[in-house]
Amino acid sequence: MKVKVLLVDDERQFVETLAVRLEVRDFDVATAFSGEQALDYLKAKDVDVVVLDMFMPGLSGLDTLRQIKEIRPHTEVILLTGHATVETAVEGMRLGAFDYLLKPTEIDQLVEKINKAHRRKLRRLEEEVQRKTVALERSQHELAKSEKLYKSLVESAEDAILNVDVKGVIISINRYGAKVLGYTKQGILGKTISEVFPGDPGKEITRLVNDVFAERKGHRATLELTVGGKDYFFHINLTPIREDDKVLSVLIIAHDITSQKKMEDQLFHTEKLASLGQLAAGVAHEINNPLAIILGFSDILSERVAEDSEEYKIIKTIERQGYNCKKIVENLMTFARTPEKAQHDTEINRCVETLLEVVKGTTLTKKVKMQLALAEELPRVRGDADQLQQVFLNLINNAVMAMPQGGRLTITTHLSANKDRVQIKFADTGVGITKENLAKIYDPFFTTRKVGEGTGLGLSVSYAIIHKFGGTITCESKTRDEAGDQESGTTFTISLPLATSETAETEAAEGGHVGADSHR
Amino acid sequence: MSGQILIVDDEPDMVMLLEMLITDKTSHGVVSTSDPFEVEGLLKTKDFNLVITGLKMPLMDGIEVLEIVKRHDPDIPVIVVTAFGTMEAAEEAVHQGAYDFITKPFRKEQILVAIERAFEWQRVIKENRNLKSRMEEPDSHGTPS
């Protein structure tokens, strides 16, 4: 390939002669007769070497040089100069000229310089290519590294992260996402959202994905999903992946908030109970006023009629039912009452035994076989014996009601594994409680019994009493359907802190396992 | 011994009930009102031995009635009647000088016993005062002015 040279000089004849002489020597020559012309030419075409006269009318040699270096940084420039302007030539070298020649110019010298300049240009270009190659390689490496980092981030995330195209097909998913949805990674790719999430949640996600594609902005939602028979709550975040103005796909990040949700629900439940309690207390208080009047007048009236009369019976019935009302109101008040300041302590086994002594032989336990398994030498628990007995009586009463055909009621007491609580279990072999009802058993006025048979307060009052003493009450139940071949029934477990439990707790916390073991 | 009892409650039926109980079972005389603002005037019409008042009343509560009675005559015992569950308010009333409290709903015996005890208390107080003044009398005579 020929070396391309641009000759720039205002002396036409000199330029043309020189051009011919260079062409003969196999150069590809172009000419310009002013700085401006040269720049115009260079803006259109590239050359290897410019031979530039320093002294021209119009744009000066130095200014031309400066602009050439701006337009074509790789083009080498050889300056031509007279003796008088050598200083200018030196200045030109500083600006990036390759070399300079004094006029008049010897052609061989010029050719040699042009060739040298050309070689330097080639070398510089090569260097640049090399430099760029290295930079490219480095950035590729960086890219690969950051991709790897992102991938491992996505892969190890405890959130389901998936990418979905416009048809709802899953293009990518992380390991956790596949696992949660019950698939392998390979198995889930290519499936659509509605295949993976059957039913309403699938429809909901598909709708959200479509919205993101249409509106080109993100969406958030909380969804309830059933995966493999388990209920999950997910907070999902949908983000459009854009290229220019088009949404290519939607990134879905689903965060499992099931445990958080459960806790919130429980909190809500507790708060609901508390506010219901307050409401109940208010109502109960109001009811006491008319009740006092009804009972008072029945009393007076009953003394004014003969005891063997029909009227007397009627009045006594009014009175009895009035006292039933009073009982309900008292229960409600107990349920709503704030924790008492002074807490008593109770010996739980004795508490159970005396209660059984009372109920034994009554109609209550006629068909039911009672089994007692009381652990010996239990420490005393926090709680008032009377109130605890009220709770136990409630549970026994419920158990007996759940076994109309008879059955077995087992009452066990034992010390918890870390010895800071006493547990009392009431296990019956009754009909059991359905899942729907299980959530509501502590709600005031919730009852499955016939009107008049149950007030729906027994368990709410029990719940309130146990919690007042810092204890917990939990319930497990299997209905006949759920139990299958096994025995159905309900087990209530009450766990009460020890009377001296505060000190015991700190000891256990400080001493760790050793402390807990050495503790009695 | 029979005396005079003033009954105050914003609920007319409660007033009637208490009134009937007392007239049926005791020989005491009863004046009653369902307007606590009348108490101050009524106290001036008769010498009462006992005031029974409701505690939670919309316009004037039992504590205020108690204060009016005590201002009139600190020796008149006051029994407050309140609904079960407002024990704190009842205790507060006793703290302020009420003789006793009864929670609704009540058995008639509770009311009757409380009334007899209040009368007994008033009798003792009065006797005490008489004895004291009799002891002071010769003293005041003996002191030259």
Boltz contact constraints between the chains, C-beta under 6 A:
constraints:
  - contact:
      token1: [A, 285]
      token2: [B, 83]
      max_distance: 6.0
  - contact:
      token1: [A, 285]
      token2: [B, 85]
      max_distance: 6.0
  - contact:
      token1: [A, 288]
      token2: [B, 83]
      max_distance: 6.0
  - contact:
      token1: [A, 288]
      token2: [B, 84]
      max_distance: 6.0
  - contact:
      token1: [A, 288]
      token2: [B, 104]
      max_distance: 6.0
  - contact:
      token1: [A, 289]
      token2: [B, 83]
      max_distance: 6.0
  - contact:
      token1: [A, 291]
      token2: [B, 105]
      max_distance: 6.0
  - contact:
      token1: [A, 292]
      token2: [B, 104]
      max_distance: 6.0
  - contact:
      token1: [A, 292]
      token2: [B, 105]
      max_distance: 6.0
  - contact:
      token1: [A, 293]
      token2: [B, 13]
      max_distance: 6.0
  - contact:
      token1: [A, 293]
      token2: [B, 14]
      max_distance: 6.0
  - contact:
      token1: [A, 293]
      token2: [B, 17]
      max_distance: 6.0
  - contact:
      token1: [A, 295]
      token2: [B, 105]
      max_distance: 6.0
  - contact:
      token1: [A, 296]
      token2: [B, 17]
      max_distance: 6.0
  - contact:
      token1: [A, 297]
      token2: [B, 17]
      max_distance: 6.0
  - contact:
      token1: [A, 299]
      token2: [B, 108]
      max_distance: 6.0
  - contact:
      token1: [A, 300]
      token2: [B, 20]
      max_distance: 6.0
  - contact:
      token1: [A, 326]
      token2: [B, 105]
      max_distance: 6.0
  - contact:
      token1: [A, 333]
      token2: [B, 85]
      max_distance: 6.0
